[in-house]
């Protein structure tokens, strides 16, 4: 039986370790609502324990990768959006965006599974969505999208009412 071919979602021959800004979206496994506290209202939901773990590791990215920083982020119930910047002007080689996201997903999964004693449980969908931010107009549009995303949760493409 021939397996279906995965769609290539990265730009071919693009160096994802070069200086630049990237809009990244990562979804939970099966799009489960894990990161907001159940029953919290809008527009200011509170993070669940797992949401707080995600926030903690977003803030640790620069400590792990000095040439990388998260310029803006939002944690939604079942996904996160980030603007990730890679800046290697300090002379050190930069990691690829994929290795940064891989480290982030591994660390958050490990921490969640340790806290909840659920070793082996997948917490993230395979891969992630990224968009190379090429100009200031797009950057500002993405910034605003991240700012307003929680207010429009029920209209979001990732919206799921129950798990």
N, C-alpha and C positions, 0 to 999 in steps of 0.2 A: 504494500500500500504506500502510495506516495504522499508524504506530508505536505500540507499547504505551505507555500513560501511566505515568509514574513515580509511585509511591506517595508522598504527602506525609507526611514524617516529622517535621516541625517543628510546634509548636503555632501554630495560626493566630492572628494578631494579638498574638503575644507579642513583647515587645521584648527581643531577645537581647543588648542592650547594657546592660540595667539591672543594678543590683547583684544578685548572686546566686551560687549555687554550682551547677555543672553537672557531671554525670557523663558523660564522653565516652569513646567507644570508636572507634578508627580501625583498619581492617584493611589488610593489605598487598594489593597487586594479586594476584588469583587465590589469595589466602590462602597465599602462599608463606612458608615458614619462613625468615626472614632474620635474625632478631635475636638468637638464641642460637647459641653455638658448637656445631657438630655433634659429637655424641658426649658432650657434657657431661651429667653425671648430675643427678639431682634430689636434694635440693630446692633446691640452690644452683647454678643454671646460670650460666655466664659469658656476657657479652654478646659478640657478634661485632663486627666493625668497623662494620657498619651499625647494630647495636644501640647502639653507643657514639655514633654520630652522632645517633641519635634522642634519646638521653639528653642530649647536649650542647645540642641545640636546645630540648628541654623546659625546660632551665635558662635558656635565653636569652629565653624568652617575656616575662618581667617586664622585662628590659632593653629590649625592643622596645615593649612595652605596659605602662607603669608602673602602670596601674590593674588589671592582670590578673596573677594568680599561680597556679601549679600547686601545690595544697595536698598532693596525694598522687598517685603514679603507679606503674605497673608496666609493664615492657616484657616482653611475652610473645613467643614465637617468630614469630607472624604477626599480632599486633595489640598495641595499647597501650590501657591504661585510664588515665584521669586524672580527678581532681577539679579543675576549673578554677573559680577565683573571680574575679568581676568586682566591683570596688569603686571607684566613682567619687567617693567622699567628698572626695577631694583637689580636686575642682572641675574637673578636666580631663574632656573628653568621653571616653567609653569606646568602644572598638571593639566591634563585634558579635562574638559567639562564632564565627560563620562566618568573619569576616575573620581572627581569630586562628588558627583551624584552617587556613585557606587559606594564610596566611603560613608556618605550621609545615610543612605538607606540601610547599609549594614549596621552602623552604630545605633540608629534608632530602633531597628528591629531587635538587635541583641539586647538593648536596654529594656524594651517593652516585654520581650519574652522572659527576661530575667525577673522583672517585677511581678509579672502575672503567672510565672511558672508555666509557660506555654512554649517550651523549646521546640523549634522546628516550624512554628506558625509563621506563614508568610504575612507580612504587613503591608507590602507595596506591590502594585502591579509591576510586571516586567517592563523595563525601560522607562522612558519619560518623554514628554513633549518638550521640544525646545524651538526657539525662534531667535535667529541672530538679529540683534537690534542694530540697524544700519544708519539711523539718523535720529536727530533730536525730536522730530515730530512723532515718530513711532515710539521713542522712549517715553515721551510725555503722555501719549495715549495709553501705553501699558501701565505707567505709573498711576494714572487715573483709574484704569480698570481694576488694578489691585486695591486701590483705596475704596472703591465703591462696591467691590464684589460681595462683601458680607451683606450689604443693604439689599442686594438683588438675589440672594441665595435661592429663593423659590423660583426664580426665572433662569437659574444657572443650568447649563447643559449637563452638569454632573449631579443635579439635584435628585435625591432619592429620599422619600419620606420615611421608609422603614427598611430595616435589614433583617 
